[in-house]
C-alpha cells in the first residue's frame, strides 16, 4: 500500500511533489505546453539529476510506492515509444530517412542514456533491464532491415552502448532476472555485437572520416560482462552459447575463452563427482 502524504512532514511532501513533477516532464509522461518542449524536458532531467545527488530527503522519497510507480511508467513509455518511433522510420522515403531519424530517434536515445545513468541511483534499473530485454528482438528485427544496411551507424553504436549497460547490470548482480531472461538477452544481442564490431572496424579503415566505432573501453566492458553473464547460466545453456561461439566465424570478439575454460573445468569436475558417486554406491552394494 502506498504511503499517504498526510502522514509525512512538509519537507517530504514538497520534495516528493517537485521530484514527481520533474520525473513526469523528464520522461515525457506529461507533454510540456507550447512553446517549451525539449528545453523543459532537458531541464527536468537536470532537476532529477540534481535532486538525486544533492537533496537529503530524496532517499525517503524514492522509498515511496507512488514515486516508484511514476518512474516505472516513465521507463516503460520511453522504451516502447522508442520502439514505435524506430519502426516508423521504415515508412519514410529514402531521402527523408536520416533527417527523420536524427530529429526523432536520437532524442529518444538521449533519454534512454539518461535513464541508464539515473535509474541505478533510484534502485530501479531493473525496470529498464526488463523492458529492454522484452523489446530487444523487435529492435534488432527493425535495425537489421535492409533499409538500414548503409545508414544510421551512430544509432547502431548507441544500441550496443545501451545494451552494454544492461549486460553489466545483469552480469554483475545489480539487477536480478531469471535465467531464461539472461539467456534471451545473450542470444539476442551476442550475434549482433559479433557482427557489428568487425563491420564497424572495416569501415573505419576504409573511410578515414568514419567515426562510429566501438572504442576500447566499450569493447572491454561488453566482453567482461558477457563472460561473467555466461558463467551465471545453467550448464546446458552455457554449452549451447559456447558451442555457437566456437562454430561462428567471429571468434575473435567477444572472446569467450575464459568462460569456455571455466565451463570445461566445471563440467569435468561434475562428471568426476558423478563417477565417484556411482563407484561409491556400487562398492556399498557389493560389500552389503
ChimeraX attribute file (.defattr): number of C-alpha atoms within 10 A of each C-alpha:
attribute: neighborCount
match mode: 1-to-1
recipient: residues
	/A:1	6
	/A:2	11
	/A:3	11
	/A:4	11
	/A:5	14
	/A:6	8
	/A:7	9
	/A:8	11
	/A:9	9
	/A:10	11
	/A:11	10
	/A:12	17
	/A:13	17
	/A:14	13
	/A:15	18
	/A:16	21
	/A:17	15
	/A:18	15
	/A:19	20
	/A:20	18
	/A:21	16
	/A:22	24
	/A:23	22
	/A:24	20
	/A:25	21
	/A:26	27
	/A:27	27
	/A:28	20
	/A:29	17
	/A:30	14
	/A:31	15
	/A:32	16
	/A:33	8
	/A:34	6
	/A:35	8
	/A:36	10
	/A:37	13
	/A:38	15
	/A:39	11
	/A:40	18
	/A:41	22
	/A:42	18
	/A:43	14
	/A:44	22
	/A:45	22
	/A:46	15
	/A:47	17
	/A:48	21
	/A:49	17
	/A:50	11
	/A:51	18
	/A:52	19
	/A:53	12
	/A:54	10
	/A:55	12
	/A:56	12
	/A:57	16
	/A:58	18
	/A:59	13
	/A:60	11
	/A:61	20
	/A:62	19
	/A:63	14
	/A:64	17
	/A:65	14
	/A:66	17
	/A:67	17
	/A:68	18
	/A:69	12
	/A:70	16
	/A:71	24
	/A:72	19
	/A:73	14
	/A:74	22
	/A:75	26
	/A:76	17
	/A:77	16
	/A:78	20
	/A:79	19
	/A:80	15
	/A:81	14
	/A:82	22
	/A:83	19
	/A:84	14
	/A:85	15
	/A:86	20
	/A:87	15
	/A:88	13
	/A:89	21
	/A:90	16
	/A:91	9
	/A:92	13
	/A:93	10
	/A:94	11
	/A:95	8
	/A:96	10
	/A:97	17
	/A:98	17
	/A:99	12
	/A:100	16
	/A:101	18
	/A:102	14
	/A:103	10
	/A:104	15
	/A:105	21
	/A:106	17
	/A:107	14
	/A:108	20
	/A:109	18
	/A:110	12
	/A:111	21
	/A:112	20
	/A:113	16
	/A:114	17
	/A:115	21
	/A:116	18
	/A:117	13
	/A:118	17
	/A:119	18
	/A:120	15
	/A:121	14
	/A:122	16
	/A:123	14
	/A:124	19
	/A:125	23
	/A:126	19
	/A:127	17
	/A:128	24
	/A:129	23
	/A:130	17
	/A:131	16
	/A:132	21
	/A:133	19
	/A:134	16
	/A:135	15
	/A:136	18
	/A:137	15
	/A:138	15
	/A:139	17
	/A:140	15
	/A:141	11
	/A:142	18
	/A:143	20
	/A:144	12
	/A:145	10
	/A:146	10
	/A:147	14
	/A:148	16
	/A:149	10
	/A:150	7
	/A:151	13
	/A:152	17
	/A:153	17
	/A:154	13
	/A:155	17
	/A:156	20
	/A:157	19
	/A:158	19
	/A:159	20
	/A:160	20
	/A:161	18
	/A:162	15
	/A:163	20
	/A:164	20
	/A:165	20
	/A:166	23
	/A:167	26
	/A:168	20
	/A:169	20
	/A:170	25
	/A:171	21
	/A:172	14
	/A:173	13
	/A:174	13
	/A:175	20
	/A:176	15
	/A:177	14
	/A:178	10
	/A:179	14
	/A:180	11
	/A:181	16
	/A:182	20
	/A:183	18
	/A:184	16
	/A:185	23
	/A:186	17
	/A:187	15
	/A:188	16
	/A:189	20
	/A:190	17
	/A:191	15
	/A:192	15
	/A:193	22
	/A:194	19
	/A:195	14
	/A:196	17
	/A:197	19
	/A:198	16
	/A:199	12
	/A:200	19
	/A:201	16
	/A:202	13
	/A:203	15
	/A:204	15
	/A:205	10
	/A:206	10
	/A:207	10
	/A:208	8
	/A:209	9
	/A:210	14
	/A:211	13
	/A:212	17
	/A:213	21
	/A:214	19
	/A:215	10
	/A:216	9
	/A:217	9
	/A:218	15
	/A:219	19
	/A:220	15
	/A:221	15
	/A:222	24
	/A:223	19
	/A:224	20
	/A:225	20
	/A:226	23
	/A:227	18
	/A:228	20
	/A:229	24
	/A:230	23
	/A:231	17
	/A:232	18
	/A:233	17
	/A:234	12
	/A:235	14
	/A:236	9
	/A:237	16
	/A:238	19
	/A:239	17
	/A:240	12
	/A:241	19
	/A:242	18
	/A:243	12
	/A:244	14
	/A:245	22
	/A:246	16
	/A:247	10
	/A:248	12
	/A:249	10
	/A:250	16
	/A:251	14
	/A:252	13
	/A:253	17
	/A:254	20
	/A:255	18
	/A:256	20
	/A:257	15
	/A:258	13
	/A:259	19
	/A:260	21
	/A:261	11
	/A:262	12
	/A:263	18
	/A:264	14
	/A:265	12
	/A:266	13
	/A:267	14
	/A:268	12
	/A:269	12
	/A:270	12
	/A:271	12
	/A:272	12
	/A:273	12
	/A:274	12
	/A:275	12
	/A:276	12
	/A:277	12
	/A:278	12
	/A:279	12
	/A:280	12
	/A:281	11
	/A:282	11
	/A:283	11
	/A:284	10
	/A:285	9
	/A:286	8
	/A:287	6
	/A:288	5
